[in-house]
Amino acid sequence: MKEAKDRSEALSQAKLSFLANTSHEIRTPLNAIITGSELLAKIPGMSNEQIELNSMVTQSSHALLALVSDVLDFSKIDADKLELETHPFVLESCIDLPFEMQSFTVRRFNTVSVIIVPTVSEFQSV
C-alpha cells in the first residue's frame, strides 16, 4: 500500500513538473508575440484594418497566456498546491473577445453576423 502511494505521489509530481516546463516553453514565444504586437501598435500610419488585426493578435495572445496559466492551475489543484485569489471582474469582458474576432471575419468576408446585446452588468467578488 505504501509503495502504491509513493508511486502515485511521484507520478503526480512528474505531471506537475511536466506541465510547469511545458507552460514555460509555451509562454516564452507567446510573450514574444505579445511584445511584438504591442510594439507594432505604436507604428504610425497603420490602416484601421491593420490596427484591428493587431489588436486581435494582442488580445488573443493574452487570452492564450491566461489559458496556459489555467492549465497549470488545474495541475496545482490536483497536487493541492493552488492558492486562490479573489479579484473583481467584468463578466462581459471575458466573453467579448471571441465575438470581436468573429465580427472581424464577418466584416471581411461578408458572412452572416449574430448580434448579442449585452445584458450582464458588472459582477464583483464578495
C-alpha positions as CSV (number, residue, x, y, z in Angstrom):
1,M,0.0,0.0,0.0
2,K,2.8,2.4,0.9
3,E,4.6,1.6,-2.4
4,A,1.4,2.4,-4.4
5,K,1.0,5.7,-2.5
6,D,4.6,6.7,-3.1
7,R,4.3,5.8,-6.8
8,S,1.1,7.9,-7.1
9,E,2.8,10.9,-5.5
10,A,5.8,10.5,-7.8
11,L,3.6,10.4,-10.8
12,S,1.7,13.4,-9.6
13,Q,4.9,15.3,-9.1
14,A,6.1,14.3,-12.5
15,K,2.9,15.5,-14.1
16,L,3.2,18.9,-12.3
17,S,6.8,19.3,-13.3
18,F,5.9,18.4,-17.0
19,L,3.1,21.0,-17.0
20,A,5.3,23.6,-15.5
21,N,8.0,23.1,-18.0
22,T,5.6,22.9,-20.9
23,S,3.8,26.0,-19.9
24,H,7.2,27.8,-19.7
25,E,8.0,26.6,-23.2
26,I,4.7,27.9,-24.5
27,R,4.8,31.2,-22.5
28,T,8.3,32.3,-23.8
29,P,7.3,32.5,-27.5
30,L,3.8,33.8,-26.6
31,N,5.3,36.7,-24.6
32,A,7.4,37.5,-27.7
33,I,4.2,37.6,-29.8
34,I,2.6,39.9,-27.2
35,T,5.6,42.2,-27.1
36,G,5.8,42.3,-30.9
37,S,2.2,43.1,-31.3
38,E,2.4,45.8,-28.7
39,L,5.4,47.4,-30.4
40,L,3.6,47.1,-33.8
41,A,0.7,49.0,-32.3
42,K,3.0,52.0,-31.8
43,I,3.9,52.3,-35.5
44,P,2.2,55.3,-37.1
45,G,0.2,55.1,-40.3
46,M,-1.4,51.7,-40.0
47,S,-4.8,51.3,-41.6
48,N,-7.8,50.6,-39.5
49,E,-7.8,47.0,-40.6
50,Q,-4.2,46.6,-39.6
51,I,-4.9,48.2,-36.2
52,E,-7.9,45.9,-35.7
53,L,-5.9,42.8,-36.7
54,N,-3.0,43.7,-34.5
55,S,-5.4,44.3,-31.6
56,M,-6.9,40.9,-32.2
57,V,-3.5,39.3,-32.1
58,T,-2.6,41.0,-28.9
59,Q,-5.9,40.2,-27.2
60,S,-5.8,36.6,-28.4
61,S,-2.3,36.2,-27.2
62,H,-3.3,37.4,-23.7
63,A,-6.2,35.0,-23.7
64,L,-4.0,32.1,-24.7
65,L,-1.5,33.1,-22.0
66,A,-4.3,33.1,-19.4
67,L,-5.4,29.6,-20.7
68,V,-1.9,28.2,-20.3
69,S,-1.9,29.6,-16.7
70,D,-5.3,28.0,-16.1
71,V,-4.0,24.6,-17.2
72,L,-1.1,25.0,-14.8
73,D,-3.5,26.0,-12.1
74,F,-5.5,22.8,-12.7
75,S,-2.4,20.7,-12.2
76,K,-1.8,22.6,-8.9
77,I,-5.3,21.8,-7.8
78,D,-4.5,18.1,-8.3
79,A,-1.4,18.5,-6.2
80,D,-3.3,20.6,-3.5
81,K,-0.8,23.4,-4.1
82,L,-3.1,26.1,-5.6
83,E,-3.6,29.3,-3.6
84,L,-6.9,31.1,-4.6
85,E,-7.1,34.8,-5.0
86,T,-10.3,36.8,-5.5
87,H,-10.5,39.8,-7.8
88,P,-13.4,41.8,-9.1
89,F,-14.0,41.4,-12.8
90,V,-16.4,42.3,-15.6
91,L,-18.0,39.2,-17.0
92,E,-18.8,40.9,-20.3
93,S,-15.1,41.5,-20.9
94,C,-14.5,37.7,-20.6
95,I,-16.8,37.0,-23.5
96,D,-16.2,40.0,-25.7
97,L,-13.0,38.7,-27.4
98,P,-14.4,35.7,-29.2
99,F,-17.3,37.8,-30.6
100,E,-14.9,40.6,-31.7
101,M,-12.7,38.0,-33.6
102,Q,-15.8,36.7,-35.3
103,S,-17.1,40.1,-36.2
104,F,-13.8,40.9,-38.0
105,T,-14.3,37.7,-40.1
106,V,-17.9,38.7,-40.8
107,R,-17.0,42.1,-42.0
108,R,-14.0,40.9,-44.0
109,F,-15.8,38.0,-45.8
110,N,-19.4,39.3,-45.8
111,T,-20.7,36.4,-43.8
112,V,-23.8,36.4,-41.6
113,S,-23.4,38.0,-38.2
114,V,-25.2,37.4,-34.9
115,I,-25.6,40.4,-32.7
116,I,-25.5,39.8,-28.9
117,V,-26.9,42.6,-26.8
118,P,-25.0,42.7,-23.5
119,T,-27.4,42.4,-20.6
120,V,-24.9,41.3,-18.0
121,S,-23.8,44.0,-15.6
122,E,-20.5,44.1,-13.7
123,F,-20.1,41.4,-11.1
124,Q,-17.7,41.7,-8.2
125,S,-16.4,39.0,-5.9
126,V,-17.6,39.1,-2.4
